[in-house]
Amino acid sequence: SGIYTDVISILGIFSALIFALFGGVSMVSTIAGLVNKVRISKLVFLVSLISLLLIVLIFLLLNGISGMVGKNMKTCCNEKKCSHTLYQKYPFFVIGIEICGIILFASSIIMFLDSNHVIYNHYIWSSIVTLLFAIIFIGISYKLLFKH
């Protein structure tokens, strides 16, 4: 029965990755076709949002498969009621989410400032808003990474 569990988990992992990656690549290529019509900040926003959703989708698929076959996906311990942070449990997932989140927040700030014509007219105001969003994102990242 151990070999069937391993075969199911390997097939599930590869099918989840193929499903998510090919769907994501086709969406990114469709969005990339809009380069001539859309500003680069909107394009980066859409690509980072799709990347964020793909990372979450792959994580959920792999977590579901690991639950079905009785394997543990956590890197910290094997306890059911684990007291570790999300970063300690799933470091690659959190790092991927944070990278996509940084790109998503930066592009959304640029889109917001660009739509209000603040970037070109008020450099100090745009710097303050960017710094404010960076501080908020660092605070969220700190809460994710460390226990309180």
Helices and strands as residue ranges (DSSP letters): H 2-32, H 40-69, H 86-89, H 91-115, H 118-121, H 123-145
